[in-house]
Amino acid sequence: MNRKIALAGIDNCYLSEITVAELYYGAENSNNPVKTMRETEEFISLFNVVPFSKSLHTFGREKAYLTYVGRKIENFDMAIGAIAKKHNMVMVTDNVDHLGRIRGIEIENWKTDEPK
């Protein structure tokens, strides 16, 4: 298990439904889909999955704002960020540039925070 996940506590770490869809896409698109799908499902099973449906208003409001100010981001990133914002969760991502555009979102980049 990732050191950061262990420090935060697995019960404090979540995946969005959109992230799960992206993980399944990656597994299906891999060189060995059967093996990768098995590993992906084992990984997903470690976390609680947060649904997108309760974040729809946040998604619409933030996408409209970012469109208005000319800083729109890709829909899946917007959906993942909206879920984190709606549930007052820390968004862990390496895509700080895009997701950091969402107003009031708290972001941590565990990739760059790891010792080399």
C-alpha positions as CSV (number, residue, x, y, z in Angstrom):
1,M,0.0,0.0,0.0
2,N,1.1,3.5,-0.8
3,R,2.8,5.2,2.2
4,K,0.6,8.2,2.0
5,I,-2.6,6.1,2.0
6,A,-1.2,4.2,5.0
7,L,-0.5,7.5,6.8
8,A,-4.0,8.9,6.0
9,G,-5.7,5.6,6.9
10,I,-7.4,3.6,4.2
11,D,-10.8,4.4,5.8
12,N,-10.1,8.1,5.0
13,C,-9.4,7.5,1.4
14,Y,-12.1,7.4,-1.3
15,L,-12.5,6.9,-5.0
16,S,-15.1,8.7,-7.1
17,E,-17.3,6.7,-9.5
18,I,-15.6,8.6,-12.3
19,T,-12.2,7.5,-11.1
20,V,-13.4,3.9,-11.0
21,A,-14.6,4.3,-14.6
22,E,-11.2,5.6,-15.7
23,L,-9.5,2.7,-13.9
24,Y,-11.6,0.2,-15.7
25,Y,-10.9,1.9,-19.0
26,G,-7.1,1.7,-18.3
27,A,-7.4,-2.0,-17.4
28,E,-9.4,-2.8,-20.5
29,N,-6.9,-0.8,-22.6
30,S,-3.8,-2.5,-21.1
31,N,-1.6,-5.1,-22.7
32,N,-3.0,-7.8,-20.4
33,P,-6.7,-6.8,-19.7
34,V,-7.5,-10.0,-17.7
35,K,-4.6,-9.6,-15.3
36,T,-4.9,-5.8,-15.1
37,M,-8.7,-6.0,-14.5
38,R,-8.2,-8.4,-11.6
39,E,-5.6,-6.1,-10.1
40,T,-7.8,-3.1,-10.7
41,E,-10.8,-4.7,-9.0
42,E,-8.6,-5.6,-6.0
43,F,-7.4,-2.0,-5.8
44,I,-10.9,-0.6,-6.0
45,S,-12.2,-3.0,-3.4
46,L,-9.9,-1.3,-0.8
47,F,-11.9,2.0,-1.0
48,N,-15.3,3.4,-0.5
49,V,-16.6,4.7,-3.8
50,V,-18.3,8.1,-3.8
51,P,-21.2,8.5,-6.3
52,F,-21.4,11.4,-8.7
53,S,-25.2,12.0,-8.5
54,K,-25.0,14.2,-5.3
55,S,-22.4,16.4,-7.0
56,L,-24.3,17.3,-10.1
57,H,-25.2,20.8,-9.0
58,T,-21.6,21.5,-8.0
59,F,-20.4,20.2,-11.3
60,G,-22.8,22.5,-13.2
61,R,-22.0,25.6,-11.2
62,E,-18.2,25.1,-11.3
63,K,-18.2,24.2,-15.0
64,A,-20.3,27.3,-15.8
65,Y,-18.0,29.5,-13.8
66,L,-14.8,28.0,-15.4
67,T,-16.3,28.4,-18.9
68,Y,-17.2,32.0,-18.1
69,V,-13.7,32.9,-17.0
70,G,-12.2,31.0,-19.9
71,R,-10.5,28.2,-17.8
72,K,-12.8,25.2,-18.5
73,I,-11.4,21.8,-17.8
74,E,-12.2,18.3,-19.3
75,N,-15.5,16.9,-18.1
76,F,-14.2,13.8,-16.2
77,D,-11.7,16.0,-14.3
78,M,-14.5,18.5,-13.6
79,A,-16.7,15.6,-12.3
80,I,-14.0,14.2,-10.1
81,G,-13.2,17.6,-8.7
82,A,-16.9,18.4,-8.1
83,I,-17.3,15.2,-6.1
84,A,-14.3,16.2,-3.9
85,K,-15.6,19.8,-3.5
86,K,-19.2,18.7,-2.7
87,H,-18.1,16.3,0.0
88,N,-15.4,18.6,1.4
89,M,-12.7,16.1,0.6
90,V,-9.0,16.7,-0.1
91,M,-8.5,16.0,-3.8
92,V,-5.3,13.9,-4.3
93,T,-4.1,14.4,-7.8
94,D,-1.0,15.0,-10.0
95,N,-3.3,17.2,-12.2
96,V,-3.0,20.3,-9.9
97,D,-3.1,22.7,-12.8
98,H,-6.6,21.7,-14.0
99,L,-8.2,20.6,-10.8
100,G,-6.8,23.6,-8.9
101,R,-9.1,25.8,-11.1
102,I,-12.1,24.7,-9.1
103,R,-13.0,27.3,-6.5
104,G,-12.5,26.3,-2.9
105,I,-11.1,22.8,-3.6
106,E,-8.3,21.6,-1.4
107,I,-5.6,19.7,-3.4
108,E,-2.6,17.5,-2.4
109,N,-0.2,16.1,-4.9
110,W,1.1,12.9,-3.2
111,K,3.3,12.2,-6.2
112,T,5.5,15.2,-5.8
113,D,5.3,15.0,-2.0
114,E,7.0,11.6,-2.0
115,P,10.7,11.5,-1.2
116,K,12.8,10.7,-4.2
